[in-house]
């Protein structure tokens, strides 16, 4: 009888704990999938992409300027203007 009571109470406790943990997990997932959360993540992603593109363009401009200086000095184009 005591054994049966132990297992019944153990099962009820385990069921209650599982229900509580599942409910909390589900609420977190719903909050993550809310329109506000998705919009916030999208804004962050767009901002990161914007910074990467700007940095890439800056590097491309610097490389182009360096190459132009190199070619002008190699072919004497700066001297022809002056």
C-alpha positions as a Markdown table, in Angstrom:
| # | Residue | x | y | z |
|---|---|---|---|---|
| 1 | Unk | 0.0 | 0.0 | 0.0 |
| 2 | Unk | 2.8 | 2.4 | 0.9 |
| 3 | Unk | 4.6 | 1.5 | -2.3 |
| 4 | Unk | 1.5 | 2.2 | -4.4 |
| 5 | Unk | 1.1 | 5.6 | -2.6 |
| 6 | Unk | 4.7 | 6.5 | -3.2 |
| 7 | Unk | 4.5 | 5.8 | -7.0 |
| 8 | Unk | 1.2 | 7.6 | -7.4 |
| 9 | Unk | 2.6 | 10.7 | -5.6 |
| 10 | Unk | 5.8 | 10.4 | -7.6 |
| 11 | Unk | 3.9 | 10.2 | -10.9 |
| 12 | Unk | 1.7 | 13.2 | -9.9 |
| 13 | Unk | 4.8 | 15.2 | -9.0 |
| 14 | Unk | 6.6 | 14.3 | -12.1 |
| 15 | Unk | 3.5 | 15.1 | -14.2 |
| 16 | Unk | 3.1 | 18.5 | -12.5 |
| 17 | Unk | 6.8 | 19.3 | -12.9 |
| 18 | Unk | 6.7 | 18.3 | -16.6 |
| 19 | Unk | 3.6 | 20.5 | -17.2 |
| 20 | Unk | 5.2 | 23.5 | -15.5 |
| 21 | Unk | 8.5 | 23.2 | -17.4 |
| 22 | Unk | 6.6 | 22.7 | -20.7 |
| 23 | Unk | 4.4 | 25.7 | -20.1 |
| 24 | Unk | 7.4 | 27.9 | -19.4 |
| 25 | Unk | 9.2 | 26.7 | -22.4 |
| 26 | Unk | 6.2 | 27.3 | -24.6 |
| 27 | Unk | 5.7 | 30.8 | -23.3 |
| 28 | Unk | 9.4 | 31.6 | -24.1 |
| 29 | Unk | 9.0 | 30.3 | -27.7 |
| 30 | Unk | 5.8 | 32.3 | -28.2 |
| 31 | Unk | 7.6 | 35.5 | -27.0 |
| 32 | Unk | 10.5 | 34.7 | -29.4 |
| 33 | Unk | 8.1 | 34.4 | -32.3 |
| 34 | Unk | 6.1 | 37.5 | -31.6 |
| 35 | Unk | 6.0 | 40.1 | -34.3 |
| 36 | Unk | 7.9 | 42.6 | -32.1 |
| 37 | Unk | 10.8 | 40.2 | -31.5 |
| 38 | Unk | 11.0 | 39.2 | -35.2 |
| 39 | Unk | 11.1 | 42.9 | -36.2 |
| 40 | Unk | 13.8 | 43.6 | -33.6 |
| 41 | Unk | 15.9 | 40.8 | -34.9 |
| 42 | Unk | 15.4 | 42.0 | -38.5 |
| 43 | Unk | 16.4 | 45.5 | -37.6 |
| 44 | Unk | 19.6 | 44.2 | -36.0 |
| 45 | Unk | 20.4 | 42.0 | -39.0 |
| 46 | Unk | 19.8 | 44.9 | -41.4 |
| 47 | Unk | 22.1 | 47.2 | -39.3 |
| 48 | Unk | 24.8 | 44.5 | -39.3 |
| 49 | Unk | 24.5 | 44.1 | -43.1 |
| 50 | Unk | 24.6 | 47.9 | -43.6 |
| 51 | Unk | 27.8 | 48.1 | -41.6 |
| 52 | Unk | 29.4 | 45.3 | -43.5 |
| 53 | Unk | 28.5 | 46.8 | -46.9 |
| 54 | Unk | 29.8 | 50.3 | -45.8 |
| 55 | Unk | 33.1 | 48.7 | -44.6 |
| 56 | Unk | 33.5 | 46.8 | -47.8 |
| 57 | Unk | 32.9 | 49.9 | -49.9 |
| 58 | Unk | 35.5 | 51.8 | -47.9 |
| 59 | Unk | 38.0 | 49.1 | -48.4 |
| 60 | Unk | 37.2 | 49.0 | -52.2 |
| 61 | Unk | 37.7 | 52.8 | -52.4 |
| 62 | Unk | 41.0 | 52.6 | -50.6 |
| 63 | Unk | 42.2 | 49.8 | -52.8 |
| 64 | Unk | 41.1 | 51.6 | -56.0 |
| 65 | Unk | 42.9 | 54.8 | -54.8 |
| 66 | Unk | 46.1 | 52.9 | -54.1 |
| 67 | Unk | 46.0 | 51.2 | -57.5 |
| 68 | Unk | 45.4 | 54.5 | -59.2 |
| 69 | Unk | 48.4 | 56.1 | -57.5 |
| 70 | Unk | 50.5 | 53.0 | -58.5 |
| 71 | Unk | 49.4 | 53.2 | -62.1 |
| 72 | Unk | 49.8 | 56.9 | -62.4 |
| 73 | Unk | 53.4 | 56.7 | -61.0 |
| 74 | Unk | 54.2 | 53.7 | -63.3 |
| 75 | Unk | 53.1 | 55.4 | -66.5 |
| 76 | Unk | 54.1 | 58.9 | -65.5 |
| 77 | Unk | 50.6 | 60.4 | -65.7 |
| 78 | Unk | 51.1 | 62.7 | -62.8 |
| 79 | Unk | 54.1 | 64.3 | -64.5 |
| 80 | Unk | 52.2 | 64.8 | -67.8 |
| 81 | Unk | 49.6 | 66.9 | -66.0 |
| 82 | Unk | 52.0 | 69.1 | -64.1 |
